[in-house]
Amino acid sequence: MKLSVSTICCADWKFEDIYASAKDLGYKGIEIRKLDDIFYAPRMRPFLPASVDATAEKLRNAGIEVSLLASSAVIGKPGLADEAAAEISDYAALAKKLGAGYIRVLAGSRPDDNDFDLTLAKKTLEMMCSAVEGSGADLLIETNSVFSDTSMLKELLDDIGCEQLGALWDINYPFRYFDETPSLTVETLGEYIRFVHLKDSVEKDNRIEYRLMGHGDLPVSDSLKALKRMGYDGYLSFEWVPKWSSELVEPGIVMAQYASFMQREMKKL
């Protein structure tokens, strides 16, 4: 398993500083989610048509991969299907230029999302699967919102039957919202799991509060052991939004802490 970091951790940094720092800290990949105030990767300055080839070469020379393009495309929401499919088409073109293997898609904002339309989600995913053909990238549905219930996600993935469709396991949500143990999640999704989001948290006053790795009570160690048992050798990607902590907001510190913590944990496996 190898480490990745999301650009949302340090979105105000210059892109060159992000991947240089990541390399120095032992990361192998960068997840593209936000740069400056832009969330749409094809419109970020390093990935504009005039810049993207040079950016890809710089990353190759640095030995850093674009581990994932984290789109904001949403499936299953009425009125958004065409917009979501068009977004994935743009992301697929960018993924091909960057050699990125994965594109993230979402399913709303909360596990109790009453607007989610499963039939619409299936139709949208079928359009998206067509859009990524030939790009070299897989579409990954994050275990968030309604898919915090991973049995529901597995049923959808089985029904679609698209080889380029899989799961992005964010360990926070199935555990917090559906009391899923890591072993149960891995047993349910199995080889659909192609990418992992990691962060730590606690539940306080019926709210989730995010913490530095090892300072929360998420079953991080058990998650790594479950992934090891299934033979997972992909990315463990760190998400950190500075507003999550009023005490420690310096991106370089949280990036270093995650890398150090995870390197110790992986040595125990």
C-alpha positions in Angstrom: 0.0 0.0 0.0 1.2 3.5 -0.8 0.4 7.0 0.4 -1.5 9.8 -1.4 -2.6 13.2 -0.3 -5.5 15.4 -1.5 -4.7 18.9 -2.7 -7.6 20.1 -0.5 -5.1 19.8 2.4 -3.1 22.6 0.9 -5.2 24.2 -1.8 -3.6 27.6 -1.4 -0.1 26.3 -2.2 1.5 26.4 -5.6 1.0 23.1 -7.3 4.8 22.6 -7.6 5.1 23.1 -3.8 2.4 20.5 -3.2 4.0 17.7 -5.2 7.5 18.6 -4.0 6.5 18.4 -0.4 4.6 15.2 -1.0 7.6 13.6 -2.5 9.9 14.7 0.4 7.4 13.2 2.9 7.3 9.8 1.2 3.9 10.1 -0.7 3.7 8.4 -4.0 0.5 10.2 -5.3 -1.5 13.3 -5.3 -5.3 13.4 -5.4 -6.6 16.4 -7.3 -9.6 18.0 -5.6 -9.1 21.7 -5.1 -6.5 24.3 -6.1 -6.8 27.9 -5.2 -10.6 28.3 -5.2 -11.3 26.0 -8.0 -12.8 22.5 -7.6 -13.1 21.6 -11.3 -9.8 20.0 -12.2 -10.0 20.7 -16.0 -10.1 24.4 -15.2 -7.2 24.4 -12.7 -4.2 26.3 -14.1 -1.8 23.3 -14.1 -4.3 21.3 -16.1 -5.4 23.8 -18.8 -4.7 22.8 -22.4 -1.6 25.0 -22.6 -0.1 23.6 -19.4 -1.3 20.0 -18.9 1.5 18.3 -20.9 4.2 20.1 -19.1 2.5 19.4 -15.8 2.3 15.7 -16.6 6.0 15.6 -17.5 7.0 17.5 -14.2 5.1 14.9 -12.2 6.7 12.0 -14.0 10.1 13.5 -13.4 9.3 13.9 -9.7 8.1 10.3 -9.4 4.6 11.4 -8.3 1.4 10.0 -9.8 -2.0 11.7 -10.0 -3.6 9.1 -7.8 -7.2 10.2 -8.3 -9.2 13.0 -9.9 -11.9 13.9 -7.3 -14.8 15.2 -9.3 -17.9 16.7 -7.8 -20.2 14.8 -10.2 -23.3 13.5 -8.4 -25.3 10.5 -9.4 -29.0 9.9 -8.6 -30.0 13.5 -8.1 -32.9 14.7 -10.2 -31.9 17.3 -12.8 -28.2 16.7 -12.6 -27.7 13.6 -14.7 -26.6 15.4 -18.0 -24.4 17.8 -16.1 -22.7 15.0 -14.2 -22.1 12.9 -17.3 -20.6 15.9 -19.1 -18.3 16.5 -16.1 -17.0 13.0 -16.2 -16.4 13.3 -19.9 -14.1 16.3 -19.2 -12.4 14.4 -16.3 -11.9 11.4 -18.5 -10.0 13.5 -21.1 -7.9 15.0 -18.4 -7.2 11.6 -16.8 -5.9 10.3 -20.1 -3.4 13.2 -20.4 -2.2 12.8 -16.8 -2.2 9.0 -16.6 -4.6 9.2 -13.7 -6.2 5.8 -12.9 -9.3 6.9 -11.0 -12.1 9.4 -11.1 -14.3 9.9 -8.0 -18.1 10.3 -8.2 -20.6 11.1 -5.4 -24.2 10.3 -4.5 -25.4 13.4 -2.6 -24.5 14.8 0.7 -26.1 12.8 3.5 -26.9 9.1 4.2 -30.6 10.0 4.7 -30.8 11.9 1.4 -34.4 11.6 0.4 -33.8 12.9 -3.1 -31.6 10.0 -4.2 -33.1 8.2 -7.2 -31.5 4.8 -7.7 -32.9 4.3 -11.2 -31.5 7.6 -12.3 -28.2 6.8 -10.7 -27.9 3.6 -12.8 -28.7 5.5 -16.0 -26.2 8.2 -15.2 -23.5 5.6 -14.4 -24.1 3.9 -17.7 -23.4 7.2 -19.5 -20.4 7.8 -17.3 -19.0 4.3 -18.1 -19.2 5.1 -21.8 -17.5 8.5 -21.2 -14.4 6.9 -19.6 -13.9 4.2 -22.2 -10.4 4.5 -23.6 -9.3 6.9 -20.9 -7.4 4.4 -18.8 -9.4 5.6 -15.7 -11.9 3.8 -13.5 -14.9 5.5 -12.0 -15.1 5.0 -8.3 -18.2 5.7 -6.2 -17.4 6.9 -2.7 -18.8 5.2 0.4 -20.5 8.4 1.4 -24.1 9.6 1.5 -26.5 6.8 0.8 -23.6 4.5 -0.1 -22.3 4.7 3.5 -24.4 1.5 3.5 -21.9 -0.5 1.5 -24.4 -3.4 0.8 -26.4 -0.9 -1.2 -23.3 0.1 -3.1 -22.4 -3.5 -3.9 -25.9 -4.2 -5.2 -25.5 -1.2 -7.6 -22.1 -2.2 -8.8 -23.3 -5.8 -9.4 -26.3 -4.5 -11.4 -24.3 -2.2 -13.6 -21.6 -4.7 -14.4 -19.1 -2.2 -15.8 -15.5 -3.3 -15.5 -14.4 0.4 -15.1 -16.7 0.9 -12.1 -15.6 0.4 -8.5 -15.6 1.7 -5.0 -13.7 4.4 -3.1 -13.8 3.3 0.5 -13.8 6.3 2.9 -13.5 4.5 6.2 -15.2 7.3 8.1 -18.7 7.0 6.8 -19.7 3.3 6.8 -18.3 3.1 10.4 -20.0 6.2 11.7 -23.4 6.0 10.0 -24.0 2.3 9.7 -21.7 0.8 12.4 -19.9 -1.3 9.8 -16.6 -2.8 11.0 -13.7 -2.7 8.5 -14.0 -6.5 8.1 -17.6 -6.2 7.1 -17.0 -3.4 4.6 -14.1 -5.4 3.0 -16.2 -8.6 3.0 -19.1 -6.7 1.3 -17.2 -4.7 -1.3 -14.2 -7.0 -1.8 -12.3 -6.3 -5.0 -14.5 -3.4 -5.8 -12.4 -1.4 -3.4 -9.8 0.3 -5.6 -9.0 3.4 -3.6 -9.1 4.4 0.1 -9.7 7.7 1.9 -8.3 8.0 5.4 -8.8 10.5 8.1 -9.5 10.2 11.8 -12.5 11.4 13.8 -14.6 11.2 16.9 -18.3 11.5 17.4 -19.2 14.3 19.9 -22.6 15.7 20.7 -24.0 13.8 17.7 -21.5 15.5 15.3 -18.4 14.1 13.7 -15.2 16.0 14.7 -12.1 15.3 12.6 -8.8 14.8 14.3 -5.2 14.1 13.5 -4.4 10.5 12.8 -4.3 8.5 16.0 -6.1 11.2 17.9 -9.6 9.9 17.0 -11.3 6.6 17.4 -11.8 5.4 13.9 -10.5 1.8 13.4 -7.6 2.7 11.3 -5.4 -0.3 12.3 -8.3 -2.7 11.7 -9.0 -1.2 8.3 -5.4 -1.6 7.2 -5.4 -5.2 8.4 -8.6 -5.9 6.5 -7.1 -4.4 3.4 -3.9 -6.4 3.8 -5.9 -9.6 4.1 -7.7 -8.9 0.8 -4.4 -8.2 -1.0 -5.1 -4.5 -1.5 -1.9 -2.7 -2.7 -3.4 0.7 -3.8 -3.5 4.2 -2.4 -4.3 5.3 1.2 -5.2 8.9 0.5 -5.3 11.6 3.2 -8.0 14.2 3.3 -7.7 17.2 5.6 -9.7 20.5 5.4 -8.0 23.3 7.4 -11.3 24.5 8.9 -11.6 21.1 10.6 -9.2 22.2 13.3 -9.0 25.5 15.2 -5.7 24.5 16.7 -3.6 23.0 13.9 -4.2 24.4 10.4 -0.7 24.3 8.9 -0.9 22.0 5.9 2.8 20.9 6.1 2.3 19.8 9.7 -0.8 17.6 9.0 0.8 16.1 5.8 3.9 15.2 7.8 1.9 13.8 10.7 -0.2 11.6 8.4 2.8 10.3 6.5 4.7 9.4 9.7 1.7 7.8 11.4 0.8 5.7 8.4 4.3 4.6 7.7 4.5 3.3 11.3 1.1 1.5 11.0 2.0 -0.2 7.7 5.3 -1.5 9.2 3.1 -3.4 11.8 1.2 -5.3 9.1 
